[in-house]
Amino acid sequence: MEGIKQRLLKGIAELGLVLSDQQIELLITYLNLLQKWNKAYNLTAIRDPDVMVSKHLLDSLSVAPYITANSYLDVGTGAGLPGIPLAIMYPEKQFSLLDSNGKKTRFLIEARQHLKLSNVSIHSERVEQFEAETPYDGILSRAFASLHDMVLGCENHLAPDGRLYAMKGVFPDSELSQLPKHFIVEHSYSLSVPNVDEERHLLVLARR
């Protein structure tokens, strides 16, 4: 796995991030778990561990500089992306991982226990049925839905001054015209993910 570790370390340095040796080991342990479970549960279409480093770990961590709130809901988290890498990066922040797929949430429960992530909670249901104990400062989504559907599905879980963080590939021009009028794009960031040639963007949405 030394090649994987070097690829990860190089990518993290290119992103300008600083992680401890323990955090690096946790990310690699998470990747190993994902590979192991993927063989039986088909959690992700990506099989190559080198590609997983770039398109899963580094892609998730590329938004780390903009994650400034304290509590996050990761909607449609799938195999825990971007929630688990960000929870490893920020042990002082709280991350709730939400997905309606039972296989994926079973994997998430195993990963949380194995990695001892006390700042992570797992919820296995659709966002429409989900009932949060308290509103979230931030809600994350990684290619989960259109901006319109993200606002409609997630707005009632968002604190009054909270933000929606939409991770996108190509800049979603066509979706902006459908954005509900009481939300604005507060920030738009073009992301550069090491070893990923496709476009990546982060849109931060706020209430007017």
Secondary structure, DSSP 8 states (H G I E B T S, - for coil): -HHHHHHHHHHHHHTT----HHHHHHHHHHHHHHHHHHHHH---S---HHHHIIIIIIHHHTTGGG--SSEEEEET-TTTTTHHHHHHH-TTSEEEEE-S-HHHHHHHHHHHHHHT-TTEEEE-S-TTT---SS-EEEEEEES-S-HHHHHHHHGGGEEEEEEEEEEESS--HHHHTTS-TTEEEEEEEEE--TT--S-EEEEEEEE-
